[in-house]
Amino acid sequence: MTNLLDRIGFHVDDITDVTAFIAEVRDFAARGVEVPHMWAVAAGPDDPTHDDHLELEFGISTQPGTGALTFGTGDTIYVPAHGTNDDDVDYQLGGAHPGGFPPRAEVPLEDVFAALEQFVRTGQRPTVIEWTTV
């Protein structure tokens, strides 16, 4: 298993046991956080400027049952159509580095888990979420 606090990002090709990874994220969220945490998961080429590079950012809020999501490809950033925050929200990459999410990125935590699992398994934009551009 990977210690989430040791990382700010992952590549889907490096997550060999998806079930264990999702379980670790769920366990981390269940313990609660004192500062909002976020991570990025990439698919495709490692170079973020490459047209085929995809990235899902996910977060765990200090508010129980709340998380955040964005999906990026090229210059386009997507947020969940049902996101609830009206303003930018501060999160910390790996719990230690400044980061954040745009308006409409916060959603129920179960939606975060579902989108994360689908992205890690497929390397494609999750279809369990209806997305809209930022």
C-alpha contacts under 8 A as a table, 3 or more apart, distances in Angstrom:
res1	aa1	res2	aa2	distance
1	M	20	A	6.96
1	M	21	F	6.93
1	M	24	E	7.56
2	T	6	D	7.82
2	T	21	F	7.48
2	T	24	E	7.96
3	N	6	D	5.47
3	N	7	R	7.25
4	L	7	R	5.55
4	L	8	I	7.71
4	L	25	V	7.67
4	L	94	G	6.76
5	L	8	I	7.66
5	L	94	G	5.33
5	L	95	G	6.65
6	D	94	G	7.01
7	R	10	F	7.53
7	R	39	W	7.69
7	R	94	G	5.71
8	I	38	M	7.42
8	I	39	W	5.04
8	I	40	A	6.53
8	I	93	L	5.36
8	I	94	G	4.55
9	G	39	W	5.24
9	G	40	A	4.51
9	G	41	V	5.58
9	G	42	A	7.70
9	G	94	G	7.91
10	F	14	D	7.01
10	F	15	I	7.58
10	F	39	W	7.84
10	F	40	A	6.31
10	F	41	V	4.69
10	F	42	A	6.27
11	H	14	D	5.42
11	H	15	I	6.91
11	H	41	V	5.37
11	H	42	A	4.64
11	H	43	A	5.87
12	V	15	I	5.36
12	V	41	V	6.59
12	V	42	A	6.14
12	V	43	A	5.61
12	V	119	F	8.00
12	V	120	V	5.24
12	V	121	R	7.60
12	V	123	G	6.64
13	D	16	T	7.13
13	D	43	A	7.40
15	I	18	V	6.13
15	I	21	F	7.20
15	I	120	V	7.61
17	D	20	A	5.44
17	D	21	F	6.25
18	V	21	F	5.01
18	V	22	I	6.14
18	V	117	E	7.19
18	V	120	V	6.92
18	V	121	R	7.00
19	T	22	I	5.33
19	T	23	A	6.12
20	A	23	A	4.97
20	A	24	E	6.09
21	F	24	E	5.09
21	F	25	V	6.38
22	I	25	V	5.08
22	I	26	R	6.14
22	I	113	F	7.08
22	I	116	L	7.76
22	I	117	E	6.51
23	A	26	R	5.01
23	A	27	D	6.03
24	E	27	D	5.05
24	E	28	F	6.07
25	V	28	F	5.08
25	V	29	A	6.21
25	V	113	F	7.99
26	R	29	A	5.15
26	R	30	A	6.12
26	R	113	F	7.46
27	D	30	A	5.03
27	D	31	R	6.47
28	F	31	R	5.45
28	F	32	G	7.00
29	A	32	G	5.33
29	A	33	V	7.11
29	A	60	I	6.38
32	G	62	T	6.78
32	G	64	P	7.23
33	V	36	P	6.44
33	V	37	H	7.53
33	V	60	I	7.68
33	V	61	S	7.19
33	V	62	T	5.43
34	E	62	T	5.96
35	V	61	S	7.34
35	V	62	T	6.02
35	V	91	Y	7.18
35	V	92	Q	7.16
35	V	95	G	6.77
36	P	59	G	6.99
36	P	60	I	5.68
36	P	61	S	4.50
36	P	62	T	5.37
36	P	90	D	7.32
36	P	91	Y	4.69
36	P	92	Q	5.94
36	P	95	G	6.86
37	H	59	G	5.45
37	H	60	I	5.31
37	H	61	S	6.66
37	H	91	Y	5.41
37	H	92	Q	4.84
37	H	93	L	5.94
37	H	94	G	5.81
37	H	95	G	4.68
38	M	57	E	6.95
38	M	58	F	5.53
38	M	59	G	3.99
38	M	60	I	6.37
38	M	91	Y	6.02
38	M	92	Q	5.70
38	M	93	L	4.78
38	M	94	G	5.79
38	M	95	G	6.84
38	M	99	G	7.59
38	M	100	G	7.85
39	W	57	E	5.67
39	W	58	F	5.62
39	W	59	G	6.41
39	W	93	L	5.61
39	W	94	G	5.97
40	A	55	E	6.57
40	A	56	L	5.72
40	A	57	E	4.26
40	A	58	F	6.41
41	V	55	E	5.61
41	V	56	L	5.24
41	V	57	E	6.23
41	V	120	V	7.75
42	A	46	D	7.46
42	A	53	H	7.08
42	A	54	L	5.59
42	A	55	E	4.37
42	A	56	L	6.42
42	A	123	G	7.88
43	A	46	D	7.57
43	A	53	H	6.05
43	A	54	L	5.11
43	A	55	E	6.32
43	A	123	G	5.29
43	A	124	Q	7.62
44	G	52	D	5.89
44	G	53	H	4.88
44	G	54	L	6.24
44	G	123	G	7.43
45	P	48	P	7.36
45	P	50	H	6.70
45	P	52	D	6.48
45	P	53	H	5.21
46	D	53	H	6.80
47	D	50	H	5.50
47	D	53	H	6.76
48	P	53	H	5.63
48	P	54	L	7.81
48	P	74	G	7.94
49	T	53	H	7.10
49	T	74	G	6.81
50	H	53	H	5.41
50	H	74	G	7.15
51	D	73	T	7.15
51	D	74	G	5.33
52	D	73	T	7.24
52	D	74	G	7.40
53	H	73	T	6.24
53	H	74	G	7.00
54	L	71	F	7.51
54	L	72	G	5.82
54	L	73	T	4.89
54	L	74	G	7.59
54	L	123	G	7.74
54	L	124	Q	7.48
54	L	125	R	7.89
55	E	71	F	5.69
55	E	72	G	5.12
55	E	73	T	6.63
56	L	69	L	7.03
56	L	70	T	5.78
56	L	71	F	4.51
56	L	72	G	6.45
56	L	116	L	7.55
56	L	119	F	7.48
56	L	125	R	7.95
57	E	68	A	7.87
57	E	69	L	5.57
57	E	70	T	5.21
57	E	71	F	6.36
58	F	67	G	7.19
58	F	68	A	5.43
58	F	69	L	4.62
58	F	70	T	6.75
58	F	112	V	6.68
58	F	116	L	7.43
59	G	67	G	5.13
59	G	68	A	4.75
59	G	69	L	6.53
59	G	91	Y	7.29
59	G	112	V	7.74
60	I	66	T	6.55
60	I	67	G	4.41
60	I	68	A	6.59
60	I	109	L	7.31
61	S	64	P	6.97
61	S	65	G	7.83
61	S	66	T	5.48
61	S	67	G	5.10
61	S	68	A	7.42
61	S	91	Y	7.70
62	T	66	T	7.63
63	Q	66	T	5.63
65	G	108	P	5.79
65	G	109	L	5.03
65	G	110	E	7.55
66	T	106	E	6.72
66	T	107	V	5.87
66	T	108	P	4.73
66	T	109	L	4.67
67	G	106	E	5.50
67	G	107	V	5.54
67	G	108	P	5.90
67	G	109	L	4.67
67	G	112	V	6.21
68	A	101	F	7.22
68	A	105	A	5.05
68	A	106	E	4.06
68	A	107	V	5.61
68	A	108	P	7.89
68	A	109	L	7.53
68	A	112	V	6.58
69	L	79	V	6.43
69	L	80	P	6.99
69	L	101	F	7.69
69	L	105	A	5.21
69	L	106	E	6.54
69	L	107	V	7.43
69	L	112	V	6.48
70	T	77	I	6.76
70	T	78	Y	5.59
70	T	79	V	4.89
70	T	80	P	7.26
70	T	101	F	7.45
70	T	105	A	6.23
71	F	77	I	5.76
71	F	78	Y	5.05
71	F	79	V	6.58
71	F	125	R	7.00
72	G	75	D	7.31
72	G	76	T	5.70
72	G	77	I	4.45
72	G	78	Y	6.15
73	T	76	T	5.48
73	T	77	I	6.68
76	T	133	T	6.96
76	T	134	V	7.78
77	I	133	T	5.76
77	I	134	V	5.77
78	Y	131	W	5.80
78	Y	132	T	5.28
78	Y	133	T	4.30
78	Y	134	V	5.65
79	V	83	G	7.12
79	V	102	P	7.94
79	V	104	R	6.13
79	V	105	A	5.21
79	V	131	W	5.49
79	V	132	T	5.52
79	V	133	T	6.20
79	V	134	V	6.43
80	P	83	G	5.22
80	P	104	R	6.45
80	P	105	A	5.97
80	P	106	E	7.95
80	P	107	V	7.53
80	P	129	I	6.28
80	P	130	E	5.80
80	P	131	W	4.52
80	P	132	T	6.13
81	A	104	R	7.09
81	A	129	I	7.87
81	A	130	E	5.62
81	A	131	W	5.10
81	A	132	T	5.36
82	H	104	R	6.95
82	H	107	V	7.06
82	H	130	E	7.66
83	G	103	P	7.53
83	G	104	R	3.80
83	G	105	A	5.02
83	G	106	E	5.03
83	G	107	V	5.13
84	T	103	P	7.68
84	T	104	R	5.17
84	T	105	A	7.01
84	T	106	E	5.51
84	T	107	V	6.26
85	N	88	D	7.45
85	N	89	V	7.67
85	N	103	P	5.30
85	N	104	R	4.96
85	N	105	A	6.68
85	N	106	E	5.79
86	D	103	P	5.00
86	D	104	R	6.25
87	D	102	P	6.64
87	D	103	P	4.69
87	D	104	R	7.75
88	D	100	G	6.98
88	D	101	F	5.69
88	D	102	P	4.43
88	D	103	P	5.07
89	V	100	G	5.52
89	V	101	F	5.34
89	V	102	P	6.51
89	V	103	P	7.38
90	D	98	P	7.41
90	D	99	G	6.10
90	D	100	G	4.31
90	D	101	F	6.59
91	Y	95	G	7.62
91	Y	98	P	6.60
91	Y	99	G	5.17
91	Y	100	G	4.57
91	Y	101	F	7.12
92	Q	95	G	4.54
92	Q	96	A	5.50
92	Q	97	H	5.04
92	Q	98	P	4.80
92	Q	99	G	5.03
92	Q	100	G	6.87
93	L	96	A	5.86
93	L	97	H	4.84
93	L	98	P	6.15
93	L	99	G	5.68
94	G	97	H	6.70
101	F	105	A	6.10
101	F	106	E	7.96
102	P	105	A	5.94
102	P	134	V	7.72
103	P	106	E	7.71
104	R	107	V	7.86
107	V	111	D	6.60
107	V	112	V	7.19
108	P	111	D	5.47
108	P	112	V	6.87
109	L	112	V	4.98
109	L	113	F	6.40
110	E	113	F	5.09
110	E	114	A	6.20
111	D	114	A	5.09
111	D	115	A	6.08
111	D	128	V	7.88
111	D	129	I	7.42
112	V	115	A	5.28
112	V	116	L	5.93
113	F	116	L	5.14
113	F	117	E	6.08
114	A	117	E	5.32
114	A	118	Q	6.24
114	A	128	V	6.90
115	A	118	Q	5.19
115	A	119	F	6.06
115	A	126	P	5.39
115	A	127	T	7.67
115	A	128	V	6.12
115	A	129	I	6.73
116	L	119	F	5.18
116	L	120	V	6.10
116	L	126	P	7.75
117	E	120	V	5.24
117	E	121	R	6.12
118	Q	121	R	5.18
118	Q	122	T	5.98
118	Q	123	G	7.80
118	Q	124	Q	7.91
118	Q	126	P	5.74
118	Q	127	T	7.99
118	Q	128	V	7.80
119	F	122	T	5.25
119	F	123	G	4.97
119	F	124	Q	5.58
119	F	125	R	6.22
119	F	126	P	5.52
120	V	123	G	5.62
126	P	129	I	6.18
127	T	130	E	6.79
